[in-house]
Amino acid sequence: MSNYIGNCSHVLDWNNFLSNLDQGITKFGDPWKWVNPLSDPNFPITPDMKSYVNSTVERLGHNFNYSSTLWHIYRPNEHFANEVVSALSTHLNITPTMANAYRVEPGCNCPIHIDPQDKTDNRWNKLKRYTWQINQSSIGQVLIIGNHALHMLTPCDMYEWDSVDELHAATNCGPDTAYYFLIEGYLND
Amino acid sequence: MINWNNIIANLSNGIDILPDPKNWNLNTKGYQEILDLWIKAEYNFASIKWTNYYPDTHYSKDVETYYANELNVKPLRSWISSIAPGYTAPWHWDVDDNEDDYVAQGELVRYSIFIQDGKPGQVFMIENQSYYSQPAGTIVKWNNYKSWHAGANAGLTPKYMFHLIGVVDT
């Protein structure tokens, strides 16, 4: 489940943000390819990654059509300025631990999964996670978080996840590419 | 009462709907238009597949009769649709070779019925409305039988729905 917490369209020039994104990092195929350091050197490696990927593969089973699996990730300092994260963190009053933008094109899926978690960090259960669609939505663009599907979103309407380890997915069976932003961090005192 | 689990378990091989124009009756208005939209959007055709099952061929027509009575509809067409994990049904409206015959019989109504509890990753959309985690038995009446709709399965198990088109039984 996720809860609406407000709109961040005024925090950044999001059209400018989108117009400056390039190809990004391509995620495709089965979960072993998602975490391949050759294609994504900055993928956050957490303890017991092998077990994590195995469990993700097992959850999806052997019949999943991985030819539909395709999404793109953009990271701060790599694909967009760190100032973006700073502005959003100030707006949310958080100390950020992770931020990414995503692109999901027509006919593509990010299959249901849980992101790798470092639960050995004793502050893990204090992490907050927020997500929103950046661009104008259209039919078929869906972000799934827990037992909730977000569809036809107002651009920059922000949703707080119930937990950072919720099952989630994205799918796009519509005509237009969807762009999302996700940021995670600790609430400031 | 319909035992959907039993019906789903006994479905024989259905008809796969694929984006292959060789299998589409392009003489019927609408098919080419939809195909052109998908091509223009550079849609990932590798994700397109859904499977339809029809009464009397793949399951008992009693199902159609049951819901027609429940919904006070004279049935014209019904089917079960399925999307397997990792596949999508892109946005489209349902083109039907026999639409003119149906329309001649009265005002068409359409219902979609969730025949299983919704599972993670399975989503269905009609225009601006999305349906997710719906409990089995949920019935949706469409505002317009020709509405744009779509479905996707980014989840773990096949997603099944039942659809009924008819005219109000007066």
Interface residues (C-beta under 8 A of the other chain):
Chain A: R59 L60 G61 N63 F64 N65 Y66 S67 S68 T69 L70 E105 P106 G107 C108 N109 C110 P111 I112 I139 G140 V142 I144 N147 H148 A149 H151 M152 L167 A169 A170 T171 N172 C173 G174 P175 D176
Chain B: L37 W38 K40 A41 E42 Y43 N44 F45 A46 S47 I48 K49 A84 P85 G86 Y87 T88 A89 P90 W91 P120 G121 V123 M125 E127 N128 Q129 S130 Y131 Y132 S133 W148 A150 G151 A152 A154 G155 L156
